[in-house]
Amino acid sequence: MYYASAKEFQKTATAALGTGPVAIVVAEDDVEIETTIRHNLISGFRTVVLFAPDAIPLAEGLRGVVHRVRFDTLAPDAVTEAVNAVIEAAPEGTWLSYGYNAEYLFYPFAETRTVGEMLAFHAEERREAMLAYVIDLYAADLDAAENAVSLDDAHLDRTGYYALGRDGPDGLPLDRQLDFFGGLRWRYEEHIPETRRKIDRIALFRARRGLRLLDGYLLNDDELNTYACPWHNNLTAAICSFRTAKALRSNPGSRYEIDGFHWHNSVRFEWDSRQLLDLGLMEPGQWF
């Protein structure tokens, strides 16, 4: 279904969203939109909502299964406005996930279990949100993949990730909250604004009235921004993303200063949740 604006979507989409889980895709360009959507559908998302300008094409076979919303995805605060529009339209308690095109959500045991099964377990642990780490993907051969995007030649950093304590407005450390860093945003931080260097994202959460996504990929409820509950570790996920590599290749300030992203700590991405677990890039918690 097509919606001419986010406001039109909000008026008519409540029934279409159903009980979820719902994947929100914000398309900033036309790169790998089809694979992003199909990855979400294969993972078990019952509904996919695509926010995109009319100029961005959508494969014929996806037009009947995707809710498309006309939207200026390059405007300031575009992702927060898009996600908050879905929060307002979604039935209370609906699980939502969001990301950009050329980003692929992985969670523990994703090859044999659906995202719905994973979220059902997470909810049983009285968790209403899940932390994800954005893991940068990049093509090793930039001559063959000028925009740094290649599903067949995708690589990631196997080391170089770290966390720092997150302070609240009063300057005191927040309980069970950390800022995570690593990947291309760490290696090429001179080209990344300081406010955009974190790789943590609260990427899955349950909709409710009054909930809002804030700048920095956090929610306006501090408990939902925690990485675990007080009594044990919880599940976390990984968002394998070409977005930073694309940006570094398209920005004139960085494009001509970076010959390649491959380094001695690069490994080929196997498109498998086991690799991400083995590298410590997501946590199975108590789910086995």
C-alpha positions in Angstrom: 0.0 0.0 0.0 1.2 3.5 -0.8 0.8 6.5 1.5 1.4 10.1 0.3 2.7 11.2 3.7 3.5 10.1 7.2 0.3 11.8 8.4 -1.8 9.8 5.9 0.0 6.6 7.1 -0.8 7.4 10.7 -4.5 7.8 9.9 -5.0 4.5 8.1 -2.2 2.1 9.1 -3.2 0.9 12.5 -5.1 -2.2 11.3 -2.5 -3.0 8.6 0.4 -3.1 11.2 -1.4 -5.8 13.1 0.3 -7.5 16.0 3.8 -7.2 14.5 6.7 -7.5 14.6 7.1 -4.6 12.2 10.3 -3.6 10.4 10.8 0.1 9.5 13.2 0.8 6.6 14.3 4.3 6.0 15.8 4.5 2.4 18.4 7.2 2.0 19.3 6.1 -1.5 18.5 3.2 -3.8 21.3 0.9 -2.7 20.2 -2.7 -1.7 16.6 -1.7 -0.8 15.3 -5.1 -2.1 17.8 -7.2 -0.2 17.1 -5.2 3.0 13.4 -5.7 2.8 13.7 -9.4 1.8 16.1 -10.0 4.8 13.4 -8.6 7.1 10.7 -10.7 5.6 12.8 -13.9 5.8 13.7 -13.0 9.4 10.0 -13.2 10.3 8.8 -9.6 10.3 5.1 -9.7 9.5 5.0 -6.1 8.2 7.6 -3.9 6.5 7.1 -0.1 6.3 9.3 1.6 3.8 9.9 5.4 4.1 11.3 6.7 0.8 11.1 9.5 -1.7 9.0 8.7 -4.8 12.2 8.8 -6.9 13.6 5.7 -5.2 12.4 2.6 -7.1 10.9 -0.5 -5.5 11.0 -3.9 -7.1 7.7 -5.0 -8.6 7.5 -8.1 -6.5 7.6 -6.1 -3.3 4.9 -3.5 -4.0 2.1 -5.7 -2.7 3.8 -6.7 0.5 5.4 -3.4 1.7 3.7 -0.4 3.1 5.4 2.5 1.3 5.3 6.0 2.8 6.5 9.0 0.7 9.0 10.8 2.9 12.1 13.0 2.6 14.6 10.7 4.2 17.5 13.1 3.9 15.8 15.8 6.0 17.2 16.5 9.5 15.8 14.1 12.1 14.2 12.0 9.3 14.6 8.7 11.1 13.2 9.9 14.4 10.2 11.4 12.6 9.6 8.2 10.6 9.9 5.9 13.6 7.7 8.1 15.8 5.0 8.2 13.2 4.9 4.4 13.3 4.9 4.4 17.1 1.8 6.5 17.1 0.0 4.3 14.5 1.0 0.9 16.0 -1.2 -0.9 18.4 0.0 -0.9 22.0 2.7 -3.5 22.6 3.6 -4.0 19.0 7.3 -4.9 18.5 9.0 -2.5 16.1 12.5 -2.6 14.5 14.0 0.2 12.4 17.0 0.7 10.3 18.3 2.1 6.9 18.6 0.5 3.5 21.7 -1.7 3.2 21.4 -2.7 6.9 20.7 -6.2 8.0 19.4 -7.3 11.4 21.0 -10.4 13.0 20.1 -11.9 16.3 21.3 -15.2 18.0 20.3 -18.3 16.1 18.7 -16.3 13.3 19.2 -19.1 10.8 16.8 -21.5 12.7 14.5 -19.2 14.7 12.3 -16.3 13.7 12.5 -12.8 15.1 9.1 -13.4 16.6 10.3 -16.3 18.6 13.3 -14.3 19.8 11.1 -11.4 20.9 8.6 -13.7 22.6 11.5 -15.0 24.8 12.8 -11.5 25.4 9.3 -10.4 26.5 9.1 -13.3 28.9 12.2 -11.8 30.6 10.2 -8.6 31.1 12.2 -6.7 28.6 10.4 -4.2 26.3 13.5 -3.1 24.2 16.7 -4.6 22.9 20.1 -3.1 22.4 21.8 -3.7 19.0 25.3 -2.9 17.9 25.8 -1.4 14.4 28.6 -3.5 12.9 30.1 -1.8 9.8 30.3 -3.8 6.6 32.5 -2.8 3.7 33.8 -4.2 0.5 37.4 -5.2 0.6 38.0 -4.2 -3.1 36.8 -0.6 -3.6 37.8 -0.8 -7.3 35.2 -3.4 -7.8 32.6 -1.8 -5.5 33.1 1.9 -5.8 30.4 2.7 -3.2 31.9 0.1 -0.8 28.8 -2.0 -0.9 29.2 -5.7 -2.0 27.2 -8.5 -0.5 29.6 -11.1 -2.0 32.8 -9.2 -0.7 31.5 -7.9 2.6 34.0 -7.6 5.4 33.8 -6.4 9.0 36.3 -5.6 11.8 36.9 -8.5 14.2 38.4 -6.3 16.9 38.5 -2.7 18.0 35.2 -2.4 19.9 34.9 -0.8 23.3 32.4 0.8 25.7 32.4 3.9 27.9 30.1 4.8 30.8 27.1 7.0 29.9 26.4 9.9 32.2 22.9 11.4 32.8 22.0 15.1 32.8 23.2 15.4 36.4 26.7 14.1 35.5 26.2 10.8 37.3 26.6 7.4 35.6 23.4 5.9 34.3 22.4 2.5 35.5 23.1 -0.3 32.9 23.8 2.1 30.1 27.0 2.4 28.1 28.2 4.1 24.9 29.7 1.7 22.5 32.3 2.5 19.8 34.2 0.7 17.1 34.3 -0.2 13.4 34.8 2.4 10.7 33.5 5.2 12.9 36.4 4.5 15.3 39.0 4.0 12.7 38.1 7.1 10.7 36.8 9.2 13.5 38.3 12.3 12.1 35.7 12.2 9.3 32.8 11.4 11.7 31.1 14.1 13.9 31.6 13.3 17.5 27.8 13.0 18.1 27.6 10.3 15.4 30.5 8.0 16.5 28.5 5.6 18.8 27.5 2.2 17.4 24.8 1.3 19.9 21.1 1.5 18.8 18.0 0.6 20.6 16.7 -1.1 17.5 13.9 -3.2 18.8 11.2 -2.1 21.2 7.5 -2.3 22.0 5.3 0.6 20.9 3.2 2.4 23.5 1.5 5.8 23.9 4.0 8.6 24.7 7.1 6.6 23.7 9.4 8.6 21.4 12.7 7.9 19.6 15.2 10.5 20.4 18.3 11.7 18.6 21.2 9.3 19.1 19.0 6.2 18.7 17.7 6.2 22.3 14.2 6.3 23.7 12.6 8.7 26.1 12.4 6.0 28.8 15.8 5.3 30.4 15.0 1.7 31.3 14.5 0.9 27.6 18.0 2.2 26.9 19.7 -0.4 29.2 21.7 -3.3 27.8 20.4 -5.8 30.4 18.0 -6.2 33.3 19.3 -5.9 36.9 19.5 -9.7 37.5 21.2 -11.2 34.5 22.4 -10.5 30.9 19.8 -10.3 28.2 19.8 -10.9 24.4 21.4 -8.3 22.2 21.4 -8.1 18.4 23.6 -6.8 15.6 22.8 -4.6 12.7 25.3 -5.3 9.9 25.4 -2.1 8.0 27.1 -0.6 4.9 25.8 2.9 5.8 29.0 4.3 7.3 31.2 2.9 4.4 28.8 4.4 1.9 29.0 7.8 3.6 32.7 7.8 3.8 32.9 7.0 0.1 30.3 9.6 -1.0 31.7 12.4 1.2 34.3 14.4 -0.8 36.1 15.2 2.5 36.9 11.5 3.1 36.6 9.8 -0.3 40.0 10.9 -1.5 41.8 10.3 1.8 40.7 6.7 2.1 42.2 4.2 -0.3 40.5 1.2 1.3 38.8 0.0 4.4 40.5 -3.4 4.6 43.1 -3.8 7.3 44.8 -6.6 9.3 41.8 -7.0 11.5 39.3 -7.4 8.7 37.5 -10.7 8.2 35.0 -11.7 5.5 31.4 -11.5 6.8 29.8 -15.0 6.6 26.2 -13.7 6.8 25.7 -16.0 9.8 24.7 -15.2 13.4 27.3 -17.7 14.8 30.2 -15.6 13.5 28.8 -12.6 15.2 28.3 -14.5 18.5 31.9 -16.0 18.2 33.3 -12.4 17.8 31.3 -11.2 20.8 29.3 -8.8 18.7 26.0 -9.9 20.2 24.8 -11.7 23.3 22.5 -14.8 23.6 21.7 -14.1 27.3 19.7 -17.0 28.7 18.4 -18.1 25.3 19.8 -21.4 24.1 
